[in-house]
Amino acid sequence: MQIINVMASSIDGKIALHDTESDAERRNYGFTNKDDQEFVRSMLETADAVVTGAKSLRASGGAWQVRNQRGKLPAWIVLTTSGIAPDLKFWDQRETERWLVSPRPLPGHDEGRTGVRNLVLDPSADPAVFVRDAMIQRGFSTVLLFGGGAVNRLFYRAGLVDELRLTICPIILATKAASSLVDPEITSPVNLRLDASHALGSLVFLKYAVLKN
């Protein structure tokens, strides 16, 4: 299985002004634009599943429903400690396979009613490895990691990310509340190799291989 981290970052390595910022807010002040959105859609067309966090899901309001090259919607796997808001459209996206991964069973969750699977982490396992193993068992081959910083940290720390597809956006955020591409801390530096790059307007699209020992 291949895990590809797909992210957009400011010049100073931030992914949002604050951790509850919506995708619409980012577009409004010029963080992302149509070209970056189209790139994300092109990546979804290659994917079997998407892994993200509850805050990132809230930013988009729900799963991106883009069919892959086999005509299927990628599954969406959301890591959360306390669940997600009941008003998110995620609950109604029944054509999309959806998991909520949490450290304990989510109170009031009814898979039969919502169609959303609640996968409870094994407390003795590394969370990223646990999720990776569950995805392998499900038969997923290409997985996109959509962050945010806390979820990215889990997967980089466990050495599970194979590739980073990074869009550099022409903006500097430089505020204390801004969210990072990878939250502290990881146990050792992660080395990357640039495999491809191109510019489109003022955006720069970078493709990195993650080097592993």
VENWO-V860277 format. One record per residue. N is the residue number from 1. RES is the residue in one letter. D_LAST is the distance of its C-alpha to the last C-alpha in whole Angstrom. Layout:
BEGIN
n = <N:N>
res = <RES:RES>
d_last = <D_LAST:D_LAST>
END
This chain:
BEGIN
n = <1:2:3:4:5:6:7:8:9:10:11:12:13:14:15:16:17:18:19:20:21:22:23:24:25:26:27:28:29:30:31:32:33:34:35:36:37:38:39:40:41:42:43:44:45:46:47:48:49:50:51:52:53:54:55:56:57:58:59:60:61:62:63:64:65:66:67:68:69:70:71:72:73:74:75:76:77:78:79:80:81:82:83:84:85:86:87:88:89:90:91:92:93:94:95:96:97:98:99:100:101:102:103:104:105:106:107:108:109:110:111:112:113:114:115:116:117:118:119:120:121:122:123:124:125:126:127:128:129:130:131:132:133:134:135:136:137:138:139:140:141:142:143:144:145:146:147:148:149:150:151:152:153:154:155:156:157:158:159:160:161:162:163:164:165:166:167:168:169:170:171:172:173:174:175:176:177:178:179:180:181:182:183:184:185:186:187:188:189:190:191:192:193:194:195:196:197:198:199:200:201:202:203:204:205:206:207:208:209:210:211:212:213>
res = <M:Q:I:I:N:V:M:A:S:S:I:D:G:K:I:A:L:H:D:T:E:S:D:A:E:R:R:N:Y:G:F:T:N:K:D:D:Q:E:F:V:R:S:M:L:E:T:A:D:A:V:V:T:G:A:K:S:L:R:A:S:G:G:A:W:Q:V:R:N:Q:R:G:K:L:P:A:W:I:V:L:T:T:S:G:I:A:P:D:L:K:F:W:D:Q:R:E:T:E:R:W:L:V:S:P:R:P:L:P:G:H:D:E:G:R:T:G:V:R:N:L:V:L:D:P:S:A:D:P:A:V:F:V:R:D:A:M:I:Q:R:G:F:S:T:V:L:L:F:G:G:G:A:V:N:R:L:F:Y:R:A:G:L:V:D:E:L:R:L:T:I:C:P:I:I:L:A:T:K:A:A:S:S:L:V:D:P:E:I:T:S:P:V:N:L:R:L:D:A:S:H:A:L:G:S:L:V:F:L:K:Y:A:V:L:K:N>
d_last = <18:17:17:18:19:22:24:26:26:29:29:28:25:27:28:31:34:34:32:36:36:37:36:39:39:36:38:41:40:38:35:34:36:37:35:32:33:34:30:29:32:30:27:29:30:27:26:27:26:26:24:26:27:31:32:30:32:35:35:35:38:36:34:34:36:35:35:32:32:33:36:35:34:30:30:30:28:29:27:30:31:35:36:37:40:43:44:41:41:38:40:42:40:40:39:36:34:33:31:31:29:30:30:33:36:37:41:43:41:42:40:43:45:42:40:37:35:34:31:30:27:27:27:25:22:19:21:18:17:21:22:19:20:24:23:22:25:27:26:24:22:22:21:22:21:24:23:25:23:23:22:19:18:18:16:13:13:12:9:12:13:12:15:17:20:22:26:27:31:33:34:33:34:33:35:34:34:32:29:25:22:20:22:21:19:16:14:12:12:10:10:12:13:17:18:22:24:28:31:33:36:35:32:28:26:22:20:16:13:10:7:4:0>
END
